[in-house]
Amino acid sequence: MLSISFFLLTALAWTTNAASPKATTLNGTYVGKNLPGWEQDAFLGIPYAQPPVGNLRFKWPQSLDSSFTEERTATEYGDSCMQYTQNWTMSEDCLSLNVIRPAGKPKKLLPVLVWIYGGGLYAGSSADPQYNLSGIVKVSQDMKEPILAVSFNYRLGMWGFLQNFSLLKEGNANAGLLDQRLALRWIQENIEAFGGDPERVVVWGESAGAQSIAYQMFSYDGRDDGLYRGAILESGGITGAQIHDLSYYNVAFENLTRTVGCWDKKDQLACLRDLDEKSLYAARPSLTFNPLIDGTFLTGYPSQLIREKNYHTVPLIIGANTDEGFCIAKVNTDQDLFYEAFRWRNYALSAPTIRKLMELYPDDPCHEPPYAITNCSRQDGNYQGRRACAIGADITMISGRRKLAELYAQSEDVYSYRFDQRPYLRAEWDGVKHFDNVAFSFQNISGLLGPSPQYDSHAVLANTIGQAYVRFVNSLDPNYKNGKLPKWPKYSESKPKNMVLNATKNWVEDDTWRKQGIDYINSYEVARELYG
């Protein structure tokens, strides 16, 4: 462990030793734990907001308003937020965060990487072992370019995204997204206590986590609050997800209030807030509630905000997986595809749009990624499934990746990738699906991807991705002179390039495949039809 002189921060101070690292935040001192196998310190389950319970249920998060003089233990993850699955210990008192840093006192403040989990805005937890931040921090230590990493919980499902007129009138729509923003503010105010540099924060998310980052960049008409200086978006963005107006949620809100006996009450929200946690959880609706155009945090549909250039720009790493796996349906004929596209995921595609998509996405497995496979002579001749998956993936993930890359490259450095590594034993025909990259990004592949020699090459790829991310957190440029990637070029509209990430070989490709189809999806008229 390095021995360095003590220094004092005016508002914040921190000390540590191998047995009991400590950090003094604006509210008080937390005692974490040392991770000797990693040579790291961990501070877990630190509250960043008042518990959103009782009268604060469904409301925007409230900053902590009290301090304490005793030392408090921060050695276990906090409860996960309420959600539809029950994979972790859950409670409504869930707004906590975690800090992982190299052990000991840094000579200078470290850049900060902040993870925001995905899960469709209805599931997920910072306690998920798949999101163990020790792996990416260890890569930074090995590179001698150390970083500090943070993750946090935010409210999900109806607890974070209940939408109705009374909530909108209160100014409390989209509470889950405001949880995220308050966590980022807490980091700005307190991360120096842990040795982090608030001026060098990069946010990182996958799927709904990446979508959340995009919402933050498009919030308040693109207002820059100085919360982060760069972003890493994996398989998610401002398009691909549906934002609705208030009328869309009326039926779901009525069903909920009728189920719990609040429908006929004069103050339905007060009734819902008076319910005990178990009763409300038992009545949880299906996966209905999503972000709302509230006129404050989100002032318009994505297509409108893009057209009006109302978004905050920062340097990006942005990418998607080759196939993503968001298939419209299992289909065998053109007629099947046409019918299923009509009712797919509430997108309400019009007949002319579906016909045009079918024209631009032919029934041809060799057409272009992700159709492109080694065996293009499959005997049964039925390639409709791959076709349906290509259209679905482009609508939900891939077109948005390209759109944001094009937009942000006009004023910022953008680095785009295509993740192209299938898990061990995955058939080539099944492609590289959504979430397949996460184990690699987190250096968390042990035991998941098969024996040597496959495992060896996968481990190298994971480390390579980690090195690129660490370099980006440090310098806003993923190129690492001692790494195994070729030169990663900046993205531009005139020369759009992807880094293709594969355990056999990494290479740079032109990001022009399926251009006609993706350009059509990204057109204002179709984007407005699809996403709002």
Secondary structure by P-SEA (a helix, b strand, c coil): cbbbbbbbbccccccccccbbbbbcccbbbbbbbccccccccccccccccccccccccccccccccccccccccccccccccccccccccccccccccccccccccccbbbbbbbbbbccccccccccccccaaaaaaaaaaacbbbbbbbbccccccccccccaaaaaacccaaaaaaaaaaaaaaaaccccccccccbbbbbbccaaaaaaaaaaaccccccccccccccccccccccbbbbccccaaaaaaaaaaaacccccccaaaaaaaccaaaaaaaccccccccccccccccccaaaaaaacccccccccccccccccccccccccaaaaaaaaaccccccccaaaaaaaaaaccccccccccccccccccccccaaaaaaaaaaaaaccaaaaaaaaaaaaccbbbbbbbbbbbccccccccccccccccccccccccccccccaaaaaaaaaaaaaaaaaaaaaaccccccccccccccccccccbbbbbccccccccccccccaaaaaaaaacaaaaaaccc
